[in-house]
Amino acid sequence: MASEPHPAGRADLTRETVDQVIALRESGRLSEALGAVRALLQDHPKAQLLHNIMGTICAELDEPDQALECYRKALKLQPSYAAAHNNMGYLFKTMGRFDEAIEAYHRALKHLPDYVEAHVNLALALIETGKIEEAAARCRKALEISPNSAHAHAGLANALKELGHHDDAIVSFETALKFRPGHAETLSNLGLTRYELGEIEAAKQDFSRALAADPCHVHAHYNLARVSKYAQGDPHISQMKAVLEDLSARSKDRTLLNYALAKALEDSGQIDQAFQYLTEANRLRKAGLTYSAEQEMALFAQIKAVFASGKIEPVQPKPDAEGAKQPIFIVGMPRSGTTLVEQIIASHSEVYGAGELGILNAVLLPQFAKLAPGKTLAVNNYKLKSIGRSYEKGLKKFNVPEAFVTDKLPMNFMWIGFIRSALPNAKIVHVTRDPIATCWSIYKHYFAVAGLGFAYDQHDVAEFYKRYHDLMGFWRERFADGVYELSYEHLTENQEAETRKLIEWCGLAWEDQCLDFHKTPRAVSTASSLQVREAMYQGSSQSWTKFAAHLGPLKESLAL
């Protein structure tokens, strides 16, 4: 939680009295701290500092509504109270209310422009909303004010990582650790950066260092579990269980620990226990999201309605402009093999692997959200050109020499009609995989993004698969010649033949390193980061069979 920039006594309170309450909170004695601050408020009900401190304690006790009320009381007493605005922003961010968090941080900075912590916290909220370059600028502003701020160096590192500058991010994380040695969150994020670069052993060391500094750091436990292999009796399993037992019932950290334990117990062959933890993890994750299958079905119907008449006039291909990038879209269900396919294509010397880009979602989803019930989105040549320009503008931030750029956001399968119509030079690769293998792989993974609300329930994920399958059938009827179909299973069984056909279809000359994709040094931030560091292997589409006894709802919904 954010700190008080000026903790001097207020409302006739002595610094010593306030420091005693703060010391109780910082030592983890939250109930005592809460009692102490309540007692002080009886004598000093207009002390905004006490309301702010009480809000911080309530937030740490997983009482967000009470915490917000405390911050609002503090701000009613002193509207210019920058620390309370900042703390309110921090709380909104933890609740996933990022726009409100950003507003709160801006209010803090309006009243205290050199408030370093608010600059950095604003940057971290901007990262969550995809405004990465603005976030980096905020951190650099904070470093102008305070060059030795560990918080600002770590914030800049997070922004650099999201921008794909992993090596620079590592330098900034290491700088942050010079000013704040042994900081668990910084160590954990450093490890995550190295993990994405494929530096697995170094990542393990960072996660272990983070846990040595803070044995209860849940993200470090989760990340260490991702990169470790477990046997029965592994002490880390017991450690995670102990941390889970101590967490409050409402703590969001319970979700990650349940996923970590499910993975560790599966590794150690304790399948029934693993599934219990996985079920609880998915229950908690689903409860924290707002997901509507009905809204999703309506969106898919609206998308199909745009192209149902077949009267859309596509944009005519134009000669490539100087420096223009040709996109290669890799689409399909999540966990269908899109990361593997991107790694193969991005191993080519003429291709830059950009990962999952949300450009089309940002352009198209708001347009569908504004539609009145029963209305169809009007699409003409002017709008298609605008969509194309928006996408091309989004690619310009990749200042790389390669002529081709991959976009492997799987959910772009929704926008195939728009891609074919607005970006006629683009290539589209549709990766397919066995239905139950795909759905199982989705169900067992934690997705940090909030837009995959279907992933955490067996029935929901199966129904989404059927909607995806139906929409892909719709696209095949209209754009069959513009989409390359690639079976994940065929790729793993006939690597060279399938890879050669894929590379040829992308319009690229053959390069042998496309077969040695696992040796390609590039950052991979998806859940498949470990898999693409290994040579091609078969059998992953059968991993669900270990859990077959628990997958009745999935098999029934898929009609298998």
C-alpha positions as CSV (number, residue, x, y, z in Angstrom):
1,M,0.0,0.0,0.0
2,A,1.2,3.5,-0.7
3,S,2.9,5.5,2.0
4,E,2.2,8.9,3.5
5,P,4.4,11.5,1.8
6,H,4.4,13.8,4.8
7,P,3.7,11.8,8.0
8,A,3.9,14.8,10.3
9,G,1.3,15.0,13.1
10,R,-2.0,16.5,12.2
11,A,-5.1,17.5,14.2
12,D,-3.0,17.8,17.4
13,L,-1.7,14.3,17.1
14,T,1.9,13.7,17.9
15,R,4.3,12.0,15.4
16,E,5.0,9.4,18.1
17,T,1.4,8.4,18.5
18,V,0.9,8.0,14.8
19,D,4.2,6.2,14.4
20,Q,3.0,3.6,17.0
21,V,0.0,2.8,14.9
22,I,2.1,2.6,11.7
23,A,4.5,0.3,13.4
24,L,1.7,-2.1,14.4
25,R,0.5,-2.2,10.8
26,E,4.0,-2.6,9.3
27,S,4.7,-5.5,11.7
28,G,1.6,-7.3,10.5
29,R,-0.4,-6.8,13.6
30,L,-3.3,-5.4,11.7
31,S,-6.1,-6.1,14.1
32,E,-4.2,-4.2,16.9
33,A,-3.4,-1.4,14.5
34,L,-7.1,-1.1,13.6
35,G,-8.1,-1.0,17.2
36,A,-5.5,1.6,18.0
37,V,-6.5,3.9,15.1
38,R,-10.2,3.6,16.0
39,A,-9.4,4.6,19.5
40,L,-7.5,7.6,18.3
41,L,-10.4,8.6,16.0
42,Q,-12.8,8.7,18.9
43,D,-10.7,11.6,20.2
44,H,-9.8,13.1,16.9
45,P,-12.6,12.4,14.4
46,K,-11.5,15.1,12.1
47,A,-7.9,13.9,11.7
48,Q,-7.7,13.1,8.0
49,L,-4.4,11.3,8.6
50,L,-6.1,8.8,10.8
51,H,-8.8,8.1,8.3
52,N,-6.2,7.6,5.7
53,I,-4.2,5.1,7.9
54,M,-7.4,3.3,8.8
55,G,-8.2,3.0,5.1
56,T,-4.8,1.4,4.5
57,I,-5.3,-1.1,7.3
58,C,-8.8,-2.0,6.1
59,A,-7.4,-2.6,2.6
60,E,-4.7,-4.9,4.0
61,L,-7.5,-6.8,5.9
62,D,-9.3,-7.3,2.6
63,E,-12.1,-4.9,3.5
64,P,-12.1,-2.8,0.3
65,D,-15.5,-1.1,0.8
66,Q,-14.5,0.0,4.3
67,A,-11.1,1.2,3.0
68,L,-12.8,3.3,0.3
69,E,-15.1,4.8,2.9
70,C,-12.1,5.8,5.1
71,Y,-10.3,7.4,2.1
72,R,-13.5,9.3,1.2
73,K,-13.8,10.6,4.8
74,A,-10.2,11.8,4.7
75,L,-10.7,13.6,1.4
76,K,-13.9,15.2,2.6
77,L,-11.9,16.7,5.4
78,Q,-9.0,17.7,3.1
79,P,-9.8,17.5,-0.7
80,S,-6.2,18.2,-1.5
81,Y,-4.9,15.3,0.5
82,A,-2.6,13.7,-2.1
83,A,-1.7,10.6,-0.1
84,A,-5.4,9.6,0.3
85,H,-6.0,10.1,-3.5
86,N,-2.9,7.9,-4.1
87,N,-4.0,5.2,-1.7
88,M,-7.5,5.2,-3.2
89,G,-5.9,4.8,-6.6
90,Y,-3.9,1.8,-5.3
91,L,-7.0,0.2,-3.9
92,F,-8.9,0.7,-7.2
93,K,-6.1,-0.9,-9.0
94,T,-6.1,-4.0,-6.8
95,M,-9.9,-4.2,-7.4
96,G,-9.3,-4.1,-11.2
97,R,-11.0,-0.7,-11.5
98,F,-8.1,0.7,-13.5
99,D,-9.8,3.8,-15.0
100,E,-10.9,4.9,-11.5
101,A,-7.3,4.3,-10.3
102,I,-5.9,6.4,-13.0
103,E,-8.3,9.3,-12.1
104,A,-7.3,9.0,-8.5
105,Y,-3.6,9.2,-9.3
106,H,-4.1,12.2,-11.5
107,R,-5.9,13.9,-8.6
108,A,-3.0,13.1,-6.3
109,L,-0.5,14.6,-8.8
110,K,-2.7,17.7,-9.3
111,H,-2.2,18.5,-5.6
112,L,1.4,17.3,-5.3
113,P,3.1,17.3,-8.8
114,D,6.4,15.9,-7.5
115,Y,4.8,12.9,-5.7
116,V,7.1,10.2,-7.0
117,E,5.0,7.3,-5.7
118,A,1.9,8.6,-7.4
119,H,3.7,8.9,-10.7
120,V,4.9,5.3,-10.5
121,N,1.5,4.0,-9.4
122,L,-0.1,5.8,-12.3
123,A,2.4,4.2,-14.6
124,L,1.5,0.7,-13.3
125,A,-2.2,1.4,-13.8
126,L,-1.5,2.7,-17.3
127,I,0.3,-0.6,-18.1
128,E,-2.8,-2.5,-17.1
129,T,-4.8,-0.4,-19.7
130,G,-2.3,-0.9,-22.5
131,K,-0.8,2.6,-22.4
132,I,2.7,1.3,-22.1
133,E,4.7,4.2,-23.6
134,E,2.8,6.7,-21.5
135,A,3.6,4.5,-18.4
136,A,7.3,4.5,-19.3
137,A,7.2,8.3,-19.6
138,R,5.7,8.6,-16.2
139,C,8.4,6.5,-14.7
140,R,11.1,8.6,-16.4
141,K,9.4,11.7,-15.0
142,A,9.6,10.1,-11.5
143,L,13.3,9.4,-12.0
144,E,13.9,13.1,-12.9
145,I,12.4,14.0,-9.5
146,S,14.1,11.2,-7.6
147,P,16.9,9.4,-9.5
148,N,17.5,6.9,-6.7
149,S,13.8,5.8,-6.4
150,A,13.8,2.0,-6.5
151,H,10.0,2.1,-7.0
152,A,10.5,4.3,-10.2
153,H,13.3,2.1,-11.6
154,A,11.1,-1.0,-11.0
155,G,8.1,0.6,-12.6
156,L,10.2,1.6,-15.6
157,A,11.4,-2.0,-15.9
158,N,7.8,-3.3,-16.0
159,A,7.0,-0.8,-18.7
160,L,10.1,-1.8,-20.7
161,K,9.2,-5.5,-20.4
162,E,5.7,-4.8,-21.8
163,L,7.3,-2.9,-24.7
164,G,9.4,-5.9,-25.5
165,H,12.7,-4.4,-24.3
166,H,13.5,-7.2,-21.9
167,D,17.2,-6.6,-21.7
168,D,16.7,-3.0,-20.8
169,A,14.1,-4.1,-18.3
170,I,16.6,-6.4,-16.6
171,V,19.0,-3.5,-16.2
172,S,16.3,-1.4,-14.6
173,F,15.2,-4.2,-12.3
174,E,18.8,-4.7,-11.2
175,T,19.2,-0.9,-10.6
176,A,16.1,-1.0,-8.5
177,L,17.6,-3.8,-6.4
178,K,20.7,-1.7,-5.8
179,F,18.6,0.9,-4.1
180,R,16.2,-1.6,-2.4
181,P,18.1,-4.9,-2.0
182,G,16.1,-8.1,-1.5
183,H,12.8,-6.6,-2.5
184,A,10.6,-9.6,-3.1
185,E,8.3,-8.1,-5.8
186,T,11.2,-6.7,-7.8
187,L,13.0,-10.0,-7.6
188,S,9.8,-11.9,-8.7
189,N,9.3,-9.5,-11.7
190,L,13.0,-9.8,-12.6
191,G,12.5,-13.6,-12.6
192,L,9.4,-13.3,-14.8
193,T,11.4,-11.2,-17.3
194,R,14.1,-13.8,-17.5
195,Y,11.5,-16.6,-17.8
196,E,10.0,-14.9,-20.8
197,L,13.5,-14.7,-22.4
198,G,13.9,-18.5,-21.8
199,E,16.6,-18.0,-19.0
200,I,14.8,-20.6,-16.9
201,E,17.5,-21.4,-14.3
202,A,18.2,-17.7,-13.7
203,A,14.4,-17.1,-13.3
204,K,14.2,-19.9,-10.7
205,Q,17.0,-18.3,-8.7
206,D,15.2,-14.9,-8.7
207,F,11.9,-16.5,-7.6
208,S,13.7,-18.4,-4.8
209,R,15.5,-15.1,-3.8
210,A,12.1,-13.4,-3.7
211,L,10.7,-16.2,-1.4
212,A,13.8,-16.0,0.8
213,A,13.0,-12.3,1.3
214,D,9.3,-12.8,1.7
215,P,8.1,-16.4,2.2
216,C,4.5,-15.3,1.7
217,H,5.0,-13.6,-1.7
218,V,2.3,-15.4,-3.7
219,H,3.4,-14.4,-7.2
220,A,6.9,-15.8,-6.5
221,H,5.4,-19.1,-5.4
222,Y,3.2,-19.2,-8.5
223,N,6.0,-18.4,-10.9
224,L,8.4,-20.8,-9.2
225,A,5.8,-23.5,-9.6
226,R,5.5,-22.8,-13.3
227,V,9.2,-23.4,-13.9
228,S,9.7,-26.3,-11.6
229,K,9.1,-30.1,-11.7
230,Y,7.8,-31.7,-8.6
231,A,7.9,-35.1,-6.9
232,Q,5.8,-36.2,-4.0
233,G,7.1,-34.8,-0.8
234,D,8.6,-31.7,-2.3
235,P,8.9,-29.1,0.5
236,H,7.7,-26.3,-1.7
237,I,4.3,-28.0,-1.9
238,S,4.0,-27.9,1.9
239,Q,5.2,-24.3,1.9
240,M,2.5,-23.2,-0.5
241,K,-0.2,-25.1,1.4
242,A,0.9,-23.3,4.6
243,V,0.7,-19.9,3.0
244,L,-2.7,-20.7,1.5
245,E,-4.0,-21.8,4.9
246,D,-3.0,-18.4,6.4
247,L,-4.6,-16.3,3.7
248,S,-8.0,-14.8,4.4
249,A,-11.0,-16.3,2.6
250,R,-11.4,-13.3,0.4
251,S,-7.8,-12.8,-0.6
252,K,-7.2,-12.7,-4.3
253,D,-3.9,-14.4,-3.7
254,R,-5.8,-17.6,-3.0
255,T,-6.5,-18.0,-6.7
256,L,-2.8,-18.1,-7.8
257,L,-1.8,-20.4,-5.0
258,N,-4.5,-22.9,-5.9
259,Y,-3.3,-22.9,-9.6
260,A,0.3,-23.4,-8.4
261,L,-0.6,-26.3,-6.1
262,A,-2.7,-27.9,-8.9
263,K,0.3,-27.8,-11.2
264,A,2.7,-29.1,-8.5
265,L,0.4,-31.9,-7.5
266,E,-0.2,-32.9,-11.1
267,D,3.6,-33.1,-11.6
268,S,3.9,-35.4,-8.6
269,G,1.1,-37.7,-9.8
270,Q,-1.5,-36.7,-7.3
271,I,-4.2,-36.3,-9.9
272,D,-7.3,-36.2,-7.7
273,Q,-5.8,-33.6,-5.3
274,A,-4.5,-31.6,-8.2
275,F,-8.0,-31.4,-9.7
276,Q,-9.5,-30.3,-6.4
277,Y,-7.1,-27.3,-6.3
278,L,-7.7,-26.6,-9.9
279,T,-11.5,-26.5,-9.4
280,E,-11.1,-24.1,-6.5
281,A,-8.7,-21.9,-8.5
282,N,-11.2,-21.7,-11.4
283,R,-14.1,-21.0,-9.0
284,L,-12.2,-18.1,-7.5
285,R,-11.1,-16.7,-10.8
286,K,-14.5,-16.9,-12.3
287,A,-16.1,-15.2,-9.3
288,G,-13.7,-12.3,-9.7
289,L,-14.7,-11.7,-13.3
290,T,-17.9,-10.5,-15.0
291,Y,-18.6,-12.9,-17.8
292,S,-21.8,-13.2,-19.8
293,A,-22.2,-16.0,-22.3
294,E,-25.3,-14.2,-23.6
295,Q,-23.4,-11.1,-24.5
296,E,-20.7,-13.2,-26.1
297,M,-23.3,-14.9,-28.3
298,A,-24.8,-11.6,-29.2
299,L,-21.4,-10.3,-30.3
300,F,-20.7,-13.3,-32.5
301,A,-24.1,-12.9,-34.1
302,Q,-23.5,-9.2,-34.7
303,I,-20.1,-10.0,-36.3
304,K,-21.7,-12.6,-38.6
305,A,-24.5,-10.1,-39.5
306,V,-22.0,-7.7,-41.0
307,F,-20.8,-10.2,-43.5
308,A,-23.9,-12.3,-44.0
309,S,-25.1,-10.4,-47.1
310,G,-21.8,-10.8,-48.9
311,K,-22.0,-7.2,-50.1
312,I,-18.9,-5.9,-48.3
313,E,-16.5,-4.3,-50.8
314,P,-13.0,-5.1,-49.6
315,V,-10.2,-2.6,-49.8
316,Q,-8.0,-3.0,-52.9
317,P,-4.4,-4.2,-52.3
318,K,-1.9,-1.4,-52.6
319,P,1.8,-1.4,-53.2
320,D,3.8,-1.7,-50.0
321,A,4.8,1.7,-48.7
322,E,8.4,2.3,-47.7
323,G,8.9,0.7,-44.3
324,A,5.4,-0.7,-44.1
325,K,5.1,-4.0,-42.2
326,Q,3.1,-7.0,-43.6
327,P,1.2,-8.6,-40.8
328,I,0.8,-12.4,-40.3
329,F,-2.1,-13.2,-38.1
330,I,-2.0,-16.4,-36.1
331,V,-5.5,-17.2,-34.8
332,G,-7.5,-20.0,-33.2
333,M,-8.6,-21.0,-29.8
334,P,-6.3,-20.1,-26.9
335,R,-3.9,-23.0,-26.1
336,S,-4.3,-24.4,-29.6
337,G,-0.7,-24.0,-30.5
338,T,-0.6,-20.4,-31.7
339,T,2.5,-19.6,-29.6
340,L,4.4,-22.6,-31.2
341,V,3.4,-21.5,-34.7
342,E,4.5,-17.9,-34.0
343,Q,7.8,-19.1,-32.7
344,I,8.4,-21.1,-35.9
345,I,7.5,-18.2,-38.2
346,A,9.4,-15.7,-36.1
347,S,12.5,-17.8,-36.4
348,H,12.7,-16.6,-40.0
349,S,15.1,-13.8,-40.6
350,E,12.5,-11.6,-42.3
351,V,9.9,-11.9,-39.5
352,Y,9.5,-10.1,-36.2
353,G,7.4,-11.9,-33.6
354,A,5.3,-9.2,-31.9
355,G,3.2,-11.6,-29.7
356,E,-0.4,-10.9,-28.8
357,L,-1.5,-7.5,-30.1
358,G,-4.8,-6.1,-29.0
359,I,-5.0,-3.5,-31.9
360,L,-8.1,-5.0,-33.6
361,N,-9.9,-5.5,-30.3
362,A,-9.3,-1.8,-29.4
363,V,-10.6,-0.7,-32.8
364,L,-13.6,-3.0,-33.2
365,L,-15.0,-4.0,-29.8
366,P,-16.1,-0.4,-28.9
367,Q,-18.0,-0.2,-32.2
368,F,-20.0,-3.3,-31.5
369,A,-20.6,-2.2,-27.9
370,K,-22.3,0.9,-29.1
371,L,-24.8,-1.0,-31.3
372,A,-28.4,-0.8,-30.3
373,P,-30.2,-4.2,-30.1
374,G,-31.2,-5.6,-33.5
375,K,-28.9,-3.2,-35.3
376,T,-26.0,-4.2,-37.7
377,L,-22.7,-2.4,-37.8
378,A,-22.5,-0.4,-40.9
379,V,-19.3,-1.2,-42.8
380,N,-18.3,0.7,-46.0
381,N,-15.1,1.2,-47.8
382,Y,-14.2,4.3,-45.8
383,K,-14.6,2.4,-42.5
384,L,-12.5,-0.5,-43.8
385,K,-9.7,1.9,-44.8
386,S,-9.9,3.5,-41.3
387,I,-9.6,0.1,-39.7
388,G,-6.6,-0.7,-41.9
389,R,-4.9,2.6,-41.1
390,S,-5.5,2.0,-37.4
391,Y,-3.8,-1.4,-37.5
392,E,-0.9,-0.1,-39.6
393,K,-0.4,2.7,-37.1
394,G,-0.3,0.2,-34.3
395,L,2.4,-1.7,-36.1
396,K,4.6,1.4,-36.5
397,K,5.7,1.2,-32.9
398,F,7.7,-1.8,-33.8
399,N,10.8,-0.1,-35.1
400,V,12.4,-3.3,-36.4
401,P,14.1,-4.1,-39.7
402,E,12.0,-7.2,-40.5
403,A,9.4,-6.8,-43.2
404,F,6.8,-9.2,-41.6
405,V,5.3,-8.9,-38.1
406,T,3.3,-11.6,-36.5
407,D,0.2,-11.0,-34.4
408,K,-0.7,-14.1,-32.5
409,L,-3.6,-13.0,-30.5
410,P,-5.8,-16.1,-30.8
411,M,-9.1,-14.3,-30.4
412,N,-8.5,-12.4,-33.6
413,F,-10.4,-15.3,-35.2
414,M,-13.4,-13.1,-34.5
415,W,-12.1,-10.5,-36.9
416,I,-11.2,-12.6,-39.9
417,G,-13.8,-10.9,-42.1
418,F,-12.4,-7.5,-41.2
419,I,-8.8,-8.6,-41.7
420,R,-9.5,-10.0,-45.2
421,S,-11.5,-6.8,-46.1
422,A,-9.4,-4.1,-44.5
423,L,-5.9,-5.6,-44.8
424,P,-5.9,-7.5,-48.0
425,N,-2.1,-8.0,-47.9
426,A,-2.2,-9.7,-44.5
427,K,-1.7,-13.4,-44.1
428,I,-3.9,-15.4,-41.7
429,V,-2.9,-18.8,-40.2
430,H,-5.7,-20.6,-38.4
431,V,-4.3,-23.2,-35.9
432,T,-6.6,-26.1,-35.0
433,R,-6.3,-28.6,-32.3
434,D,-8.3,-31.6,-30.9
435,P,-11.4,-30.0,-29.2
436,I,-11.1,-31.7,-25.8
437,A,-7.3,-31.2,-25.6
438,T,-7.8,-27.5,-26.4
439,C,-10.6,-27.0,-23.9
440,W,-8.8,-28.9,-21.1
441,S,-5.6,-26.9,-21.7
442,I,-7.6,-23.7,-21.4
443,Y,-9.4,-24.9,-18.2
444,K,-6.2,-25.7,-16.4
445,H,-4.4,-22.4,-17.1
446,Y,-4.6,-19.1,-15.4
447,F,-5.0,-16.2,-17.8
448,A,-3.9,-12.8,-16.5
449,V,-6.2,-10.9,-18.9
450,A,-9.8,-10.5,-17.9
451,G,-11.3,-11.1,-21.4
452,L,-11.3,-14.9,-21.3
453,G,-14.1,-15.3,-18.8
454,F,-15.3,-18.5,-20.4
455,A,-12.1,-20.3,-19.4
456,Y,-12.9,-21.2,-15.8
457,D,-15.9,-23.5,-16.1
458,Q,-16.1,-26.8,-18.1
459,H,-19.5,-26.0,-19.6
460,D,-18.5,-22.4,-20.5
461,V,-15.3,-23.3,-22.2
462,A,-17.0,-26.1,-24.2
463,E,-19.8,-23.7,-25.3
464,F,-17.3,-21.1,-26.3
465,Y,-15.5,-23.7,-28.4
466,K,-18.7,-24.5,-30.2
467,R,-19.3,-20.8,-30.9
468,Y,-15.7,-20.5,-32.2
469,H,-16.2,-23.5,-34.4
470,D,-19.4,-22.1,-35.8
471,L,-17.8,-18.8,-36.6
472,M,-14.8,-20.4,-38.3
473,G,-17.3,-22.3,-40.5
474,F,-18.9,-19.0,-41.4
475,W,-15.5,-17.5,-42.4
476,R,-14.6,-20.6,-44.4
477,E,-17.7,-20.1,-46.6
478,R,-16.7,-16.6,-47.4
479,F,-12.9,-16.4,-47.2
480,A,-11.7,-20.0,-47.7
481,D,-8.8,-19.0,-50.0
482,G,-7.6,-16.3,-47.6
483,V,-7.0,-18.4,-44.5
484,Y,-4.3,-21.1,-44.1
485,E,-5.5,-24.1,-42.0
486,L,-2.8,-25.7,-39.8
487,S,-3.5,-28.7,-37.6
488,Y,-1.4,-28.7,-34.4
489,E,-1.4,-32.5,-34.3
490,H,-0.2,-32.7,-37.9
491,L,2.5,-30.2,-37.3
492,T,3.9,-32.2,-34.3
493,E,3.7,-35.5,-36.3
494,N,5.2,-34.1,-39.6
495,Q,7.2,-31.2,-38.5
496,E,9.4,-30.5,-41.6
497,A,6.7,-31.1,-44.2
498,E,4.1,-28.9,-42.4
499,T,6.6,-26.2,-41.6
500,R,7.8,-25.9,-45.2
501,K,4.2,-25.5,-46.4
502,L,3.5,-22.9,-43.7
503,I,6.6,-20.8,-44.5
504,E,5.8,-21.0,-48.3
505,W,2.3,-19.9,-47.7
506,C,3.5,-16.9,-45.7
507,G,5.4,-15.8,-48.8
508,L,8.8,-16.5,-47.3
509,A,11.9,-18.3,-48.6
510,W,12.8,-21.4,-46.7
511,E,15.3,-21.1,-43.8
512,D,16.4,-24.1,-41.8
513,Q,16.2,-22.3,-38.5
514,C,12.4,-22.5,-38.7
515,L,12.9,-26.2,-37.8
516,D,15.1,-25.2,-34.8
517,F,12.6,-22.7,-33.5
518,H,13.4,-23.7,-29.9
519,K,16.8,-22.1,-30.3
520,T,15.5,-18.8,-31.4
521,P,16.4,-16.1,-28.8
522,R,13.2,-14.0,-28.3
523,A,10.9,-13.2,-25.5
524,V,7.7,-15.2,-25.2
525,S,5.2,-13.9,-22.6
526,T,2.4,-16.4,-23.0
527,A,1.7,-19.5,-21.0
528,S,3.5,-21.6,-23.6
529,S,6.9,-19.9,-23.0
530,L,8.5,-23.1,-21.7
531,Q,7.1,-25.3,-24.4
532,V,8.5,-23.3,-27.3
533,R,12.0,-23.6,-25.7
534,E,11.9,-27.3,-26.4
535,A,12.2,-29.3,-29.7
536,M,9.0,-30.4,-31.2
537,Y,7.3,-33.3,-29.3
538,Q,4.1,-35.3,-29.6
539,G,1.5,-36.4,-27.1
540,S,0.5,-33.1,-25.5
541,S,-3.0,-33.5,-26.9
542,Q,-3.5,-36.6,-24.8
543,S,-2.5,-35.1,-21.5
544,W,-6.2,-34.6,-20.6
545,T,-6.7,-38.3,-20.3
546,K,-5.1,-38.4,-16.8
547,F,-8.1,-36.2,-15.7
548,A,-10.7,-38.0,-17.8
549,A,-12.7,-39.1,-14.7
550,H,-13.2,-35.4,-13.7
551,L,-14.1,-34.1,-17.1
552,G,-17.7,-35.3,-17.5
553,P,-19.2,-31.8,-17.9
554,L,-16.7,-30.9,-20.6
555,K,-17.1,-34.1,-22.6
556,E,-20.9,-33.9,-22.3
557,S,-21.0,-30.3,-23.5
558,L,-18.7,-31.1,-26.4
559,A,-20.9,-34.1,-27.2
560,L,-17.9,-36.5,-27.0
